[in-house]
Amino acid sequence: MRFVIQRVTSADVKIDGEIAGKIDKGFLVLIGVSASDLTEEDKLDIEKAKAISEKLVKKLVNLRIFDDQDGKTNLDLNAVGGNLLLISQFTLYADCKKGNRPSFINAGSPGPAEEIYEYTVSRCKEELGEDRVERGVFGADMKVSLVNDGPFTVILDSDEIL
């Protein structure tokens, strides 16, 4: 699983020209679920993926990348009253090793990947509260706008941190 986290002063997502989610200060998080997150010994294992999601959500909500009074990146979302905008993005698992057309074979299958995305959204809402978490729509054609604060972008990859 991958989270591409962008510290933002504002962000929104539109679907068919309508705003589906909008935040001020916080994190815009692009969420990708890999095929390996969803399997164990070549069998579908949703519980394994949920456990991965749990760990990444804990890391996400406690990530201290907001400036404190001394200008050091030392504060988390709760300390600054920040919000989350969560966007599913299977292209985070694009494989560009061969040719010029990316392969998406490493991305999770849509059905199970959507279940894990929904689980991740619900866990974030449990951690921060319903009113602090906005979202896109899995599989939709979305237009995402953001003002990256810094710029500051961090990648959490389950293969590297778990």
Salt bridges, closest charged atoms under 4 A:
GLU40 OE1 - LYS48 NZ 3.57
GLU47 OE2 - LYS50 NZ 3.93
GLU54 OE2 - ARG123 NE 2.77
ASP67 OD1 - ARG7 NH1 3.82
GLU118 OE2 - ARG135 NH2 2.66
GLU126 OE1 - ARG123 NH1 2.44
GLU127 OE2 - LYS58 NZ 2.91
GLU127 OE2 - ARG123 NH2 2.95
GLU130 OE1 - LYS125 NZ 3.78
ASP141 OD1 - LYS143 NZ 3.20
ASP149 OD2 - ARG7 NE 3.39
ASP157 OD2 - ARG2 NE 2.55
